[in-house]
Amino acid sequence: MINDKRLKRIDETLSRKQPTLQIMLDNVHSSQNLSAIIRSCDGVGVLDIHYSTKENETLRIHKTITQGAHRWTRRYRIHDADKVAFLNEKKSQGFQVVVTHLEERAISFREIDYTKHTLLVMGNEKEGVSKEVIALADDVIVIPMKGMVQSLNVSVASALILYEAQRQRENAGFYDTPRLTTKESEEIKASWIYRDTIARRSKGEIALEFREELISMDT
């Protein structure tokens, strides 16, 4: 069974989740980058991670990179053909679409108000963000660079921007009171407890009699 200390940590984590701060990865190819971004998302309380792919496939997650962070986020795959509709839906829900892209109108990532409902869009390692996504951006941002290289690795860039968002939200008291409804929190908690139990069972950390009980529940 999950002990009281573990349950308390789950409750505290859920109380800090930020459902109005989300991220979308526009055809990010590297599963290593995806895994690193998932870890950063968990670190700042992001719950929902969206990623578009041209193929009907799910990117692999490297557990040695996420260190378990993938278990505390929700990931949604969007087919490339559906991403414009997805972004329009987010905008209709009141999200500002903030896109990273190097162009003339781009502003520093620090100039954005991340206390608003925000969907941060990060581009892939080669082409960056696609043109149709840029066209829907409310703001285009860059990370100021003072050297010869014009940009950072997408996972590093994601972490910098997310932690600026975390700083602003913390200053505004967003982590002091739960942002999820009680119903949402309880539903997520139930799924987390189940998966956490299964994960620990697979590592041999659960007593045999309880493992047998879980197996009977699965069948």
C-alpha positions in Angstrom: 0.0 0.0 0.0 1.1 3.6 -0.5 2.0 5.1 2.8 0.7 8.4 4.3 3.9 10.2 3.5 3.6 9.3 -0.2 -0.1 10.3 -0.2 0.8 13.6 1.3 3.4 14.3 -1.3 0.9 13.5 -4.1 -1.7 15.8 -2.5 0.9 18.6 -2.3 2.1 18.1 -5.9 -1.5 18.3 -7.1 -2.1 21.5 -5.1 0.7 23.1 -7.1 -0.3 22.0 -10.5 -0.9 24.8 -13.1 -3.6 23.7 -15.5 -3.5 27.1 -17.2 0.1 26.8 -18.1 0.6 24.3 -20.9 3.2 23.4 -23.5 3.0 22.2 -27.1 5.9 20.7 -28.9 5.7 21.2 -32.7 7.2 18.1 -34.2 10.1 17.8 -31.8 11.9 14.7 -33.1 14.2 13.8 -30.2 12.8 11.5 -27.6 15.7 12.7 -25.3 14.6 16.3 -25.7 10.9 15.3 -25.0 12.0 13.4 -21.9 14.0 16.4 -20.6 11.1 18.8 -21.3 8.7 16.5 -19.4 11.0 16.7 -16.4 11.1 20.5 -16.5 7.3 20.6 -16.9 6.9 18.5 -13.7 9.4 20.8 -11.9 7.2 23.9 -12.5 3.9 22.3 -12.0 2.8 21.9 -15.7 0.2 19.2 -16.0 -0.6 19.0 -19.7 1.9 18.5 -22.4 0.8 18.4 -26.1 3.0 17.3 -29.0 2.3 17.1 -32.7 3.7 14.4 -35.0 3.3 13.8 -38.7 3.1 10.1 -38.2 0.6 8.2 -36.1 3.2 7.3 -33.4 4.0 8.2 -29.8 7.5 9.4 -29.0 9.5 7.1 -26.7 10.1 8.3 -23.2 13.5 7.8 -21.6 12.9 7.0 -17.9 16.5 7.6 -17.0 16.0 11.2 -18.2 12.5 11.8 -16.8 13.4 10.2 -13.5 9.7 9.4 -13.1 8.4 12.8 -14.0 6.4 11.3 -16.9 4.1 9.7 -14.3 3.0 13.1 -12.9 2.1 14.8 -16.2 -0.5 14.2 -18.9 0.6 13.9 -22.5 -1.5 14.3 -25.6 -0.4 13.5 -29.1 -1.8 15.7 -31.9 -1.6 14.7 -35.5 0.1 17.3 -37.6 -3.0 17.9 -39.7 -5.0 18.8 -36.6 -2.7 21.3 -34.8 -4.2 24.4 -36.3 -7.6 23.3 -35.1 -6.1 22.5 -31.7 -4.5 25.9 -31.4 -7.8 27.7 -32.3 -9.6 25.6 -29.7 -7.0 26.7 -27.0 -7.5 30.3 -28.1 -11.2 29.9 -27.7 -10.6 28.7 -24.2 -8.8 31.9 -23.3 -5.2 30.7 -23.7 -2.6 33.1 -25.2 -0.5 31.2 -27.7 3.2 32.1 -27.1 5.5 30.8 -29.8 9.3 30.6 -29.8 10.7 31.8 -33.2 13.5 34.0 -34.4 12.0 36.9 -36.3 11.8 40.6 -36.4 8.7 41.0 -34.2 10.0 38.6 -31.5 10.3 39.9 -28.0 12.3 38.6 -25.0 10.7 35.7 -23.3 10.8 37.7 -20.0 8.3 40.3 -21.4 5.4 37.9 -21.5 2.8 37.8 -18.7 2.7 34.1 -17.9 0.1 34.6 -15.2 -2.4 34.6 -18.0 -3.7 31.3 -19.5 -0.7 30.4 -21.5 0.1 27.7 -24.1 3.9 27.8 -24.9 4.8 26.4 -28.3 8.3 25.1 -28.9 9.6 24.2 -32.3 11.6 21.2 -33.5 15.3 20.8 -33.7 15.7 21.5 -37.4 12.9 23.7 -38.8 11.6 25.3 -35.6 7.9 26.1 -35.4 5.8 25.6 -38.5 4.4 28.6 -40.4 0.8 27.8 -39.7 1.5 27.8 -36.0 3.4 31.1 -36.1 0.5 32.6 -37.9 -1.7 31.9 -34.9 0.7 33.2 -32.3 -0.4 36.0 -30.0 3.2 36.6 -29.2 6.5 35.5 -30.6 9.4 35.2 -28.2 13.2 34.6 -28.2 15.8 33.9 -25.6 18.4 36.7 -25.9 21.8 35.3 -27.0 25.1 37.1 -26.7 27.4 34.6 -28.4 27.8 33.3 -32.0 25.0 30.7 -31.7 21.5 32.0 -32.2 19.5 29.6 -30.2 19.6 27.0 -27.4 18.7 23.3 -27.4 14.9 23.0 -27.3 14.9 21.3 -23.9 17.1 23.9 -22.4 15.1 26.7 -23.9 11.9 25.2 -22.6 13.3 25.0 -19.1 14.3 28.6 -19.1 11.0 29.9 -20.3 9.0 27.6 -18.0 11.0 28.8 -15.0 10.3 32.4 -15.9 6.6 31.4 -15.9 7.1 29.7 -12.6 8.7 32.8 -11.1 5.9 35.1 -12.2 3.2 32.7 -11.0 4.9 32.1 -7.7 5.1 35.9 -7.1 1.4 36.1 -7.9 0.6 33.4 -5.4 -0.5 30.8 -7.9 1.2 28.0 -6.0 -0.4 29.0 -2.6 -3.9 27.7 -3.4 -5.0 24.8 -5.6 -5.7 25.6 -9.2 -7.5 22.3 -10.0 -11.1 21.7 -8.9 -11.6 19.2 -6.1 -13.2 16.8 -8.6 -10.2 17.1 -11.1 -7.7 16.7 -8.3 -9.4 13.5 -6.9 -9.7 12.0 -10.4 -6.0 12.6 -11.1 -5.0 11.4 -7.7 -6.8 8.1 -8.2 -5.0 7.5 -11.5 -1.6 8.5 -10.0 -2.0 6.2 -7.0 -2.9 3.3 -9.3 0.1 3.9 -11.6 2.5 4.6 -8.8 1.5 1.3 -7.2 2.0 -0.6 -10.4 5.4 1.1 -10.9 6.6 0.1 -7.4 5.3 -3.4 -7.9 7.4 -3.8 -11.0 10.4 -2.8 -9.0 9.7 -5.4 -6.3 8.8 -2.8 -3.7 5.4 -4.2 -2.8 4.7 -7.2 -0.6 3.8 -10.4 -2.4 0.3 -10.7 -1.0 -0.5 -7.1 -2.2 1.0 -7.8 -5.6 -1.4 -10.8 -5.9 -4.3 -8.6 -5.0 -3.4 -6.1 -7.7 -3.0 -8.8 -10.3 -6.5 -10.0 -9.5 -7.8 -6.4 -9.9 -6.2 -6.1 -13.3 -7.8 -9.3 -14.6 
